[in-house]
Amino acid sequence: MLSIVTDLQAQERGTGWSYKVTIPPSRRAADLYRVKITTLAGRRVVGYLYDLNNSQVLYTRDNPNKENLINVMVLDIRLARRVSLYPQSGWFAGPLEGAVIGGIGLGYLAFQSIQKSPPRSPVAYGLNLVLAVGGGAGLGAVAGSGIQQLTARPLFRSVVQEGKINELMEQLRPYSYRYQTEVIERIPE
């Protein structure tokens, strides 16, 4: 299914090695999950969960649904202290919802204020409304982004224990990109 590019870049890094993978186009996009791994040395590794081997986690910083050629990094799970898995919701969901709510809210307040003391010209009337809606949308987007960052909850969190590595890998496997694309390929059109 996947063909590894001939020039494997097996460069030793602080936590593992990496190589490039070409991804064939798929009929449907797989769900993406972000993995955050804290190593025994205290380093945090963040990326999309790509695949799992016997005792290795393969992750990428590139979006496999959008990229044709991605750089896959490998981390031995025995070097990890904690693994957290987050669903990849659109990064714009919180700011977009906040912008809509803030724009409508401040626009409504400006409209009520203008009704009490109307401006002298229709241009000033429209300009006040447009600036109020735009300002509310901007403030709402900032607030929505902050709220989204504060309320992001992990879907899965586990402390890596020596005897339970295989169990941890089996729990993570259904969330990997490669597993999901294999399931999607089996579904008839």
N, C-alpha and C positions, 0 to 999 in steps of 0.2 A: 504494500500500500504506500509506504513512504520510501523514497529513495534518498539515501544519504549522499550528499555531495562528496566527490572524490577527495577533496582536500579536507580531511578531518582535522579540525583545529584542536588537537588535544593538548592545549596549553594548560600547564599547571597553574591554578589560581589558588587563592586563599582557602576555598572550601571545596573545590572540585575542578572539573574540566568542562569544556564546551565544544560543540560541533554544530555545523549548519545542516538544516534539513529542508528539503523542498516538499511542499504540501500540494498535492493535486487538488484541483477545484472540486468542491463537494456540492451536492444538490441542495443541502440545507445547512445552515450554520449550527454549530454545536454550542451549548451553553458554556460559558467561561467561568472559572472559579479562580480567585486569587489565593495564592498560598503564601503564608508568612511563616518562615522558619527561623527560630532563634537557635543558634549553634551553642555548643558547650563553651566556646570562647567568648560568647556574648554578642556575636555579629548577627544582624538581622538580614535575611535573604527574602526578597519579595518578588513575586512574578506570577504568571499564569501557570497553573498546574497542567503540564503537558502529558506526562506519562510516568509510569512506575515500573521499575525493574525489581529484581529480587530484594535488594536492600538500598536502592537508589531512587531518589526523587528527581525527575527531569522537569525543569521549569524553564520558562522563556519570558523575556520582558516584552517581546513583540506579540501583537494580537494575532493568533493563528487563523482567525476567521477572515482577517483583512490582508495579511501578508502572504506572499507566495514562498518566500525563503526566510526562514527564521533561525535565530541563533539559540540553540538549546543548551542550557547549562545543567550539569549533573551535580548532585549533592548526596553523599552517603548519609542515610538516615541515622546511622549510628553516631554521627557527629552532631546530631540535633538534640536539643533539650526540650523544645516545645514546637508543635505544629498547629497552626491555625488556618482555617479555610473560610473564605468569605465569598458570597455570591457576587458576581460581577454585574452589578446593575449599571445602567448607563450613568456616566459621570455627570451628565447634564440633568438627571431627573430631579434632584433636589433644587438646584438653581432655577430650573424651568418652572417648577411648581411654585417656588417662592416668588419668582418674577410675576407670574400670573396673579397670585393672591395679593402681592404688594401693589401691583399696577391697578388692579380693580379697587383695592381698599383705599389707596391714596387718591385715586381718580374720583371715587364716590365722595370722599371727604371734601375734595376741591370743588366738586359739583355742588354740594350742599352749601359750601361757603360762598360760591359765586351766586347762588340763588338769593342769599341774604343781602349781599351788596354787589350787584352786577357791575362789571367794568363799563367804561364809556363806549368802547368800540367792539365790534364782533371779532376783530383780529386779536385783541387782548383777551377776549373770552376764550377763543380757541387755543391761543398760546398758553394760557394758564392751565387749561385742561391737559394739553399735550405734555407740558413740563411736569405736571403733577403725576400723570400716568407713567411717564418715563422715569422720573425720580423714584416713584414707588416700585417700579419694576426693578430698577437697579438695586435699591435697598433690599427688596425681597429676594433677589438673586443671591446677594451676599449672605443674607440671613439663612436662606435655604441651603446654601453650600455648607455653611457652618453647622447647621442642624444635621445635615446628612453625614458629615464627618464625625459628629459626636454620637450619633445614634447607630453607627455601623456596628452590627453585631456579628460575631463569627457564627458560621453555620456549624463548624466543627472545631473543637480545640482539644488537644491531647498532649500530655506529657509523655515523652518517649521513654519507655521502660525496656530494659534489656531483654526480657523474656517475651515481650508482647509486640515485637517489631512486625512479625508476619500478620498479626491481627490488625495492627495499625495500617499496614499497606493495603489489606483487603477492604478496610473501611474507606480509604481514600480513593481506591481504584475507580469506582463509578463516577467520580467527579473529574477524572482526567479527560483532557481533550481527545486524546487518541481513543480511549474506550468509547466515548460518546460518538465519535465519527464512525467507528466500526459498527455500532448499533444502528446509526442512521443509514449506513450503507446496506444493512440487511432489510430495512423497511422497503416493501415494494411501493412503487409510485401509484 
